[in-house]
Amino acid sequence: MSGMLANIIGLMGSALFIGAFAYSNVTASMNFVLFNLLNLFGAILLIISLTVHFNLAAMVMEVVWAIIATLGLVKAWRGRARP
């Protein structure tokens, strides 16, 4: 993958993070599935970008971020399944 493509993918991931953060601050009723999906896909895109432009601290943060988003997503889906 080229450096330019990695940068574009990373910027898209950053945009998803910013979008999730903005959403969480302006919504009256939080959709936790949407919030965690935005965070998960943002982290995945940044992880892909970091495979080209590696930075250990950023990689660790993104992997942990993806794990937390996945756990939040599971919790949100389980909460929706309850009557």
Helices and strands as residue ranges (DSSP letters): H 3-26, H 32-50, H 56-81
